């Protein structure tokens, strides 16, 4: 299901058919470095991750992470979306694109559409985003989206300290 369109992108819900793309995305160097290894090495694991994560989130929360597709070719190039984490007080915005599409504004373009969706459809008043302190590109994008640094957090079991940015929408 399509949830948004931008000048260059169609943003839609993940389906099981997106498993090969999802496996490729979660194994890119920046995903592994800045987001973490999801231990998805075969398509079947990607299918299970989509079913247990994305599809459950759509069902339980009404939102989740979405596939970014180029409008002209429908080629999947990344993801952007919203996630409700038990360890955070607010809904979290996240984004990632394949390496060959980094630096072309797709993260910004898709994030603007998802922020609009969060406000208008899901009536969310405040969003947060978490990132590693070394992820300068993510920080720069969050600041361009008018997120502000709020605090340092350790939301996961790995005890890794992350920067939490926030935005009232």
Buried (B, 14 or more C-beta within 10 A) or exposed (E): EEBBEBEBBBBBBBBBEBBEBBBBBBBBEBBEEBBEEBEBEEBEBBBBBBBEBBBEBBEEEEBBBBBBBBEEEEEBBBBBBBBBBEEBEBBBBBBBBBEEBBEEBBBBBBBBBBBEBBBEEEEBEEBBBBBBEEBEEBBEBBEEBEBEEBEEBEBEEEEEEBBBBBBEB
